[in-house]
Amino acid sequence: MNRSEIISMLIERDGAKCANCGCALLDEQISVDYVIPQVIGGGSDLDNKRLLCSRCNAMLAKPFKEYDVECYLVDILKTSDNFRNIITTIRHSDMPVDIIAERKEGKNWQKIAIEVKTATTLTLDRIHTIIAQMNMFKTLHQNNKYKLILAIFARLSEAALNLLQQSGIEVWDVNYMAENFAVAISRSQNKLLQPYFKNYFSNRCKSLGQEYIEKLKNCAPGIDNWKEYQNIVGEILSYLFCPPLSSPMPEKSDYSNTNRRDFIFPNYSDSGYWSFLRANYKADYIVVDAKNSGKKIAKKDVLQIANYLKIYGTGLFGLIVSRNECDMSAQFTLREAWVMDRKLIVNLLDNDLEQMLLEKIDGREPENVLRQKIEDFRLSF
């Protein structure tokens, strides 16, 4: 559904007036606003959208600050007898965490350091950055023996959770907070974050997205299951991105029949992130290769999809979806394809697909994972 269609449906539902001030809307003044921001769990359906004039949109569009979220969490902790000496560290430049406190552990009190993240989408590269930041704090304050905690108002993939736990960092995601602070949350009068938890609780039932996560985990890597994996990847990407992308064309060959790819998703989006990709990365079609090998992606695997990408054909954007990351030769070939030919090929792993599915389940944009992967790749040069 494009922007014009959304505006027409909202005008039909609410009239051609600003939902905030009530003024009549002219075409050049119309802005589509999310009632509950997507970054705190608001859905992308029409029920969560409204029309605003340009003045009200500018006034209301300011995102909530991380400090507001820290204060919300501090208020919740203060309602519990299991926490004491709770302090926000915003004025302490030597504290690269947000909250320090003490938590009751049996008869003793344990010092804890909490890093709060409002970003709801985190790739593994971003997780590594958070781990480095929190380890720096631990090194600076090693005499105090703080327990490190990451509080994030979202759900993380299993790979992200494992990585944090292996680094000795405890994770307070929405699952943890909803189960351990349920009473305090239910009593909260915070108008900013209370809608988020309301949205989360409404989505806790098993969904199609969760079924796809289980399918992915149950499919063993290896040549024996290549077809099953290919089908699962096609189903997941279609569930995540169709629409706005058109349904995929499976196993298409080029004119010479020497280059064959698993899926091609036509991209006719006229707004949003896919429109941005088409305009900036020649992503007229999204070319996808699914690799179920138990080995790392090699140079030849990258060249297979790179040879299919042509400026006068499918465009210059492709995805390799695989069970394992790229080896050094493949990483070099990815960089070479971008620098020499402007062919952008992104490698998505199981944990990336899982994080995208969690974003979809919780009413956010799964494209955020892809955006972060591209940002990290480009900023690595």
MARNUTI-81202 format. One record per residue (C-alpha): residue number from 1; x, y, z. Coordinates in nm, 3 decimals. Last residue first. Example, Ala and Ser with C-alpha at 12.3 -4.5 7.8 and 13.67 -1.06 7.14 Angstrom:
BEGIN
NODE   resi        c1        c2        c3
NODE      2     1.367    -0.106     0.714
NODE      1     1.230    -0.450     0.780
This chain:
BEGIN
NODE   resi        c1        c2        c3
NODE    381     3.568     0.102     0.449
NODE    380     3.383    -0.058     0.743
NODE    379     3.121     0.220     0.734
NODE    378     2.973     0.074     0.417
NODE    377     2.934    -0.276     0.561
NODE    376     2.801    -0.158     0.897
NODE    375     2.544     0.066     0.727
NODE    374     2.435    -0.214     0.493
NODE    373     2.385    -0.458     0.781
NODE    372     2.204    -0.190     0.982
NODE    371     1.959    -0.121     0.698
NODE    370     1.896    -0.492     0.653
NODE    369     1.803    -0.525     1.021
NODE    368     1.580    -0.216     1.001
NODE    367     1.395    -0.372     0.705
NODE    366     1.210    -0.587     0.960
NODE    365     0.995    -0.278     1.041
NODE    364     0.819    -0.297     1.376
NODE    363     0.494    -0.461     1.489
NODE    362     0.639    -0.700     1.748
NODE    361     0.601    -1.005     1.523
NODE    360     0.769    -0.822     1.232
NODE    359     1.069    -0.723     1.444
NODE    358     1.092    -1.079     1.578
NODE    357     1.092    -1.209     1.220
NODE    356     1.374    -0.971     1.125
NODE    355     1.575    -1.084     1.429
NODE    354     1.528    -1.448     1.327
NODE    353     1.635    -1.373     0.970
NODE    352     1.947    -1.197     1.098
NODE    351     2.022    -1.485     1.339
NODE    350     2.000    -1.731     1.051
NODE    349     2.257    -1.535     0.850
NODE    348     2.214    -1.260     0.590
NODE    347     2.506    -1.174     0.359
NODE    346     2.452    -0.849     0.167
NODE    345     2.566    -0.798    -0.193
NODE    344     2.599    -0.440    -0.321
NODE    343     2.729    -0.424    -0.678
NODE    342     2.889    -0.082    -0.731
NODE    341     3.124    -0.239    -0.990
NODE    340     3.477    -0.183    -0.857
NODE    339     3.420    -0.076    -0.496
NODE    338     3.107    -0.285    -0.434
NODE    337     3.222    -0.604    -0.606
NODE    336     3.566    -0.567    -0.443
NODE    335     3.412    -0.542    -0.096
NODE    334     3.206    -0.857    -0.148
NODE    333     3.512    -1.029    -0.299
NODE    332     3.723    -0.944     0.007
NODE    331     3.457    -1.088     0.237
NODE    330     3.441    -1.401     0.020
NODE    329     3.819    -1.450     0.044
NODE    328     3.810    -1.403     0.422
NODE    327     3.533    -1.657     0.478
NODE    326     3.170    -1.544     0.467
NODE    325     2.930    -1.632     0.748
NODE    324     2.751    -1.963     0.796
NODE    323     2.391    -2.081     0.758
NODE    322     2.333    -1.870     0.449
NODE    321     2.118    -1.606     0.281
NODE    320     2.316    -1.430     0.008
NODE    319     2.127    -1.116    -0.088
NODE    318     2.165    -0.907    -0.404
NODE    317     2.159    -0.551    -0.535
NODE    316     2.300    -0.428    -0.868
NODE    315     2.008    -0.427    -1.109
NODE    314     1.816    -0.719    -1.255
NODE    313     1.922    -0.647    -1.612
NODE    312     2.082    -0.333    -1.763
NODE    311     2.287    -0.265    -1.447
NODE    310     2.377    -0.632    -1.423
NODE    309     2.378    -0.867    -1.122
NODE    308     2.406    -1.233    -1.226
NODE    307     2.787    -1.233    -1.217
NODE    306     2.775    -1.102    -0.857
NODE    305     2.547    -1.391    -0.757
NODE    304     2.793    -1.660    -0.865
NODE    303     3.094    -1.447    -0.769
NODE    302     2.984    -1.446    -0.404
NODE    301     2.956    -1.825    -0.395
NODE    300     3.293    -1.861    -0.572
NODE    299     3.463    -1.652    -0.303
NODE    298     3.346    -1.886    -0.026
NODE    297     3.054    -1.882     0.218
NODE    296     3.151    -2.081     0.527
NODE    295     3.080    -2.453     0.538
NODE    294     2.768    -2.633     0.662
NODE    293     2.607    -2.553     0.330
NODE    292     2.243    -2.440     0.320
NODE    291     2.307    -2.150     0.079
NODE    290     2.006    -1.946    -0.036
NODE    289     2.072    -1.700    -0.320
NODE    288     1.851    -1.394    -0.356
NODE    287     1.824    -1.121    -0.622
NODE    286     1.611    -0.823    -0.517
NODE    285     1.499    -0.657    -0.840
NODE    284     1.516    -0.289    -0.928
NODE    283     1.774    -0.255    -0.650
NODE    282     1.990     0.004    -0.829
NODE    281     2.157     0.090    -0.495
NODE    280     2.039     0.447    -0.434
NODE    279     1.699     0.467    -0.605
NODE    278     1.604     0.101    -0.567
NODE    277     1.726     0.089    -0.208
NODE    276     1.533     0.407    -0.118
NODE    275     1.216     0.262    -0.273
NODE    274     1.273    -0.047    -0.061
NODE    273     1.306     0.173     0.248
NODE    272     0.975     0.355     0.213
NODE    271     0.797     0.484    -0.094
NODE    270     0.737     0.401    -0.462
NODE    269     0.799     0.029    -0.427
NODE    268     0.823    -0.156    -0.761
NODE    267     1.082    -0.409    -0.645
NODE    266     1.052    -0.745    -0.823
NODE    265     1.173    -1.026    -0.591
NODE    264     1.410    -1.273    -0.762
NODE    263     1.466    -1.611    -0.600
NODE    262     1.708    -1.904    -0.626
NODE    261     1.958    -1.765    -0.878
NODE    260     2.096    -1.909    -1.202
NODE    259     2.395    -1.788    -1.401
NODE    258     2.515    -1.985    -1.704
NODE    257     2.176    -1.996    -1.876
NODE    256     2.310    -1.748    -2.134
NODE    255     2.002    -1.527    -2.105
NODE    254     2.001    -1.523    -1.724
NODE    253     1.846    -1.799    -1.518
NODE    252     1.557    -1.772    -1.269
NODE    251     1.507    -2.014    -0.981
NODE    250     1.190    -1.877    -0.819
NODE    249     1.008    -1.553    -0.918
NODE    248     0.924    -1.388    -0.590
NODE    247     0.595    -1.214    -0.505
NODE    246     0.612    -0.837    -0.542
NODE    245     0.792    -0.625    -0.281
NODE    244     0.580    -0.395    -0.062
NODE    243     0.419    -0.643     0.001
NODE    242     0.568    -0.898     0.026
NODE    241     0.859    -0.811     0.260
NODE    240     0.857    -1.023     0.575
NODE    239     0.627    -1.308     0.476
NODE    238     0.788    -1.329     0.130
NODE    237     1.135    -1.329     0.286
NODE    236     1.032    -1.606     0.526
NODE    235     0.865    -1.822     0.261
NODE    234     1.160    -1.798     0.022
NODE    233     1.406    -1.877     0.301
NODE    232     1.197    -2.178     0.408
NODE    231     1.180    -2.308     0.050
NODE    230     1.557    -2.280     0.004
NODE    229     1.614    -2.454     0.336
NODE    228     1.390    -2.745     0.239
NODE    227     1.563    -2.768    -0.099
NODE    226     1.912    -2.772     0.052
NODE    225     1.827    -3.037     0.312
NODE    224     2.056    -3.320     0.198
NODE    223     2.327    -3.072     0.099
NODE    222     2.390    -2.966     0.456
NODE    221     2.260    -2.750     0.739
NODE    220     1.976    -2.900     0.948
NODE    219     1.630    -2.740     0.926
NODE    218     1.476    -2.739     1.275
NODE    217     1.605    -2.391     1.360
NODE    216     1.456    -2.241     1.045
NODE    215     1.123    -2.411     1.097
NODE    214     1.111    -2.286     1.456
NODE    213     1.175    -1.927     1.347
NODE    212     0.910    -1.969     1.074
NODE    211     0.656    -2.080     1.335
NODE    210     0.742    -1.773     1.541
NODE    209     0.660    -1.552     1.243
NODE    208     0.330    -1.731     1.190
NODE    207     0.238    -1.633     1.543
NODE    206     0.233    -1.792     1.887
NODE    205     0.065    -1.568     2.140
NODE    204     0.275    -1.296     2.301
NODE    203     0.151    -1.027     2.062
NODE    202    -0.111    -0.859     2.282
NODE    201     0.139    -0.852     2.569
NODE    200     0.385    -0.661     2.353
NODE    199     0.131    -0.398     2.243
NODE    198     0.034    -0.329     2.605
NODE    197     0.403    -0.322     2.690
NODE    196     0.464    -0.054     2.430
NODE    195     0.152     0.143     2.522
NODE    194     0.296     0.185     2.876
NODE    193     0.615     0.340     2.739
NODE    192     0.526     0.705     2.684
NODE    191     0.211     0.750     2.889
NODE    190     0.384     0.646     3.211
NODE    189     0.107     0.576     3.462
NODE    188     0.274     0.259     3.582
NODE    187     0.068     0.021     3.791
NODE    186     0.078    -0.265     3.539
NODE    185     0.453    -0.215     3.496
NODE    184     0.519    -0.243     3.869
NODE    183     0.314    -0.564     3.890
NODE    182     0.476    -0.723     3.582
NODE    181     0.835    -0.645     3.684
NODE    180     0.983    -0.996     3.659
NODE    179     0.772    -1.144     3.376
NODE    178     0.729    -0.834     3.159
NODE    177     1.086    -0.726     3.226
NODE    176     1.237    -1.062     3.128
NODE    175     1.032    -1.105     2.810
NODE    174     1.084    -0.738     2.721
NODE    173     1.461    -0.783     2.731
NODE    172     1.670    -0.771     3.048
NODE    171     1.992    -0.943     2.945
NODE    170     2.277    -1.040     3.180
NODE    169     2.625    -0.979     3.042
NODE    168     2.895    -1.239     3.111
NODE    167     3.036    -1.226     2.759
NODE    166     2.892    -1.571     2.686
NODE    165     2.556    -1.429     2.797
NODE    164     2.581    -1.145     2.547
NODE    163     2.672    -1.375     2.257
NODE    162     2.401    -1.624     2.351
NODE    161     2.135    -1.352     2.357
NODE    160     2.246    -1.222     2.017
NODE    159     2.242    -1.573     1.866
NODE    158     1.896    -1.640     2.014
NODE    157     1.762    -1.325     1.851
NODE    156     1.675    -1.030     2.070
NODE    155     1.335    -0.910     2.189
NODE    154     1.267    -0.541     2.246
NODE    153     1.285    -0.275     2.517
NODE    152     1.651    -0.338     2.592
NODE    151     1.814    -0.356     2.935
NODE    150     2.173    -0.482     2.915
NODE    149     2.310    -0.587     3.254
NODE    148     2.669    -0.604     3.383
NODE    147     2.729    -0.738     3.736
NODE    146     2.966    -0.493     3.903
NODE    145     3.277    -0.618     4.082
NODE    144     3.359    -0.288     4.258
NODE    143     3.735    -0.322     4.216
NODE    142     3.698    -0.369     3.839
NODE    141     3.557    -0.020     3.790
NODE    140     3.746     0.096     3.482
NODE    139     3.769    -0.259     3.348
NODE    138     3.396    -0.319     3.398
NODE    137     3.315     0.008     3.223
NODE    136     3.531    -0.091     2.925
NODE    135     3.356    -0.429     2.924
NODE    134     3.026    -0.246     2.886
NODE    133     3.146    -0.054     2.580
NODE    132     3.303    -0.362     2.419
NODE    131     2.982    -0.561     2.474
NODE    130     2.773    -0.281     2.321
NODE    129     2.996    -0.274     2.012
NODE    128     2.972    -0.654     1.975
NODE    127     2.591    -0.626     1.993
NODE    126     2.601    -0.371     1.710
NODE    125     2.794    -0.619     1.494
NODE    124     2.543    -0.890     1.592
NODE    123     2.260    -0.678     1.450
NODE    122     2.047    -0.473     1.687
NODE    121     1.692    -0.353     1.623
NODE    120     1.496    -0.204     1.911
NODE    119     1.719     0.097     1.964
NODE    118     1.610     0.227     2.305
NODE    117     1.908     0.072     2.481
NODE    116     1.968     0.094     2.855
NODE    115     2.305    -0.012     3.000
NODE    114     2.268    -0.132     3.358
NODE    113     2.548    -0.167     3.613
NODE    112     2.481    -0.395     3.911
NODE    111     2.632    -0.417     4.259
NODE    110     2.523    -0.729     4.448
NODE    109     2.364    -0.716     4.793
NODE    108     2.383    -1.019     5.021
NODE    107     2.134    -1.228     5.216
NODE    106     1.999    -1.403     4.905
NODE    105     2.100    -1.184     4.614
NODE    104     1.946    -0.839     4.661
NODE    103     2.032    -0.602     4.381
NODE    102     2.241    -0.285     4.416
NODE    101     2.227     0.003     4.169
NODE    100     2.399     0.170     3.876
NODE     99     2.207     0.307     3.578
NODE     98     2.311     0.438     3.236
NODE     97     2.647     0.282     3.152
NODE     96     2.966     0.446     3.018
NODE     95     3.026     0.596     3.367
NODE     94     3.333     0.819     3.363
NODE     93     3.128     1.113     3.232
NODE     92     2.902     1.106     3.540
NODE     91     2.609     1.344     3.496
NODE     90     2.389     1.089     3.312
NODE     89     2.466     0.818     3.567
NODE     88     2.116     0.733     3.689
NODE     87     2.124     0.609     4.049
NODE     86     1.949     0.327     4.233
NODE     85     2.081     0.277     4.587
NODE     84     1.840    -0.016     4.641
NODE     83     1.684    -0.309     4.459
NODE     82     1.508    -0.626     4.578
NODE     81     1.244    -0.433     4.772
NODE     80     1.084    -0.343     4.440
NODE     79     0.897    -0.019     4.360
NODE     78     1.228     0.161     4.307
NODE     77     1.315    -0.070     4.018
NODE     76     1.006     0.041     3.823
NODE     75     1.083     0.411     3.875
NODE     74     1.443     0.352     3.762
NODE     73     1.314     0.179     3.446
NODE     72     1.096     0.478     3.358
NODE     71     1.380     0.718     3.433
NODE     70     1.609     0.524     3.198
NODE     69     1.340     0.532     2.927
NODE     68     1.312     0.910     2.957
NODE     67     1.692     0.937     2.941
NODE     66     1.690     0.743     2.614
NODE     65     1.485     1.026     2.467
NODE     64     1.143     0.991     2.311
NODE     63     1.133     1.089     1.946
NODE     62     1.032     1.445     1.850
NODE     61     0.758     1.411     1.589
NODE     60     0.491     1.584     1.796
NODE     59     0.577     1.949     1.723
NODE     58     0.689     1.894     1.363
NODE     57     0.377     1.686     1.294
NODE     56     0.158     1.951     1.456
NODE     55     0.293     2.220     1.223
NODE     54     0.282     1.999     0.910
NODE     53    -0.084     1.906     0.965
NODE     52    -0.147     1.559     1.104
NODE     51    -0.317     1.247     0.970
NODE     50    -0.344     0.930     1.176
NODE     49    -0.191     0.583     1.186
NODE     48    -0.202     0.304     1.448
NODE     47    -0.535     0.159     1.332
NODE     46    -0.404     0.178     0.975
NODE     45    -0.148    -0.098     1.036
NODE     44     0.225    -0.042     1.099
NODE     43     0.211    -0.138     1.466
NODE     42     0.351     0.058     1.759
NODE     41     0.616    -0.126     1.957
NODE     40     0.833     0.143     2.109
NODE     39     1.027     0.222     1.790
NODE     38     0.702     0.204     1.596
NODE     37     0.575     0.518     1.765
NODE     36     0.222     0.479     1.910
NODE     35    -0.011     0.713     1.721
NODE     34     0.207     0.684     1.410
NODE     33     0.186     0.994     1.189
NODE     32     0.106     1.048     0.821
NODE     31     0.172     1.412     0.724
NODE     30    -0.056     1.628     0.511
NODE     29     0.039     1.993     0.456
NODE     28     0.100     1.990     0.079
NODE     27    -0.239     1.831     0.014
NODE     26    -0.428     2.080     0.231
NODE     25    -0.565     1.967     0.567
NODE     24    -0.845     2.142     0.754
NODE     23    -0.754     2.221     1.115
NODE     22    -0.852     1.982     1.394
NODE     21    -0.553     2.050     1.621
NODE     20    -0.430     1.694     1.680
NODE     19    -0.602     1.462     1.429
NODE     18    -0.555     1.723     1.156
NODE     17    -0.854     1.731     0.921
NODE     16    -0.953     1.572     0.591
NODE     15    -1.201     1.327     0.745
NODE     14    -1.128     1.047     0.990
NODE     13    -1.202     0.720     0.805
NODE     12    -1.223     0.840     0.445
NODE     11    -0.930     1.074     0.507
NODE     10    -0.736     0.781     0.656
NODE      9    -0.813     0.562     0.353
NODE      8    -0.705     0.833     0.109
NODE      7    -0.383     0.899     0.304
NODE      6    -0.293     0.528     0.301
NODE      5    -0.360     0.503    -0.074
NODE      4    -0.138     0.805    -0.141
NODE      3     0.142     0.664     0.075
NODE      2     0.159     0.331    -0.108
NODE      1     0.000     0.000     0.000
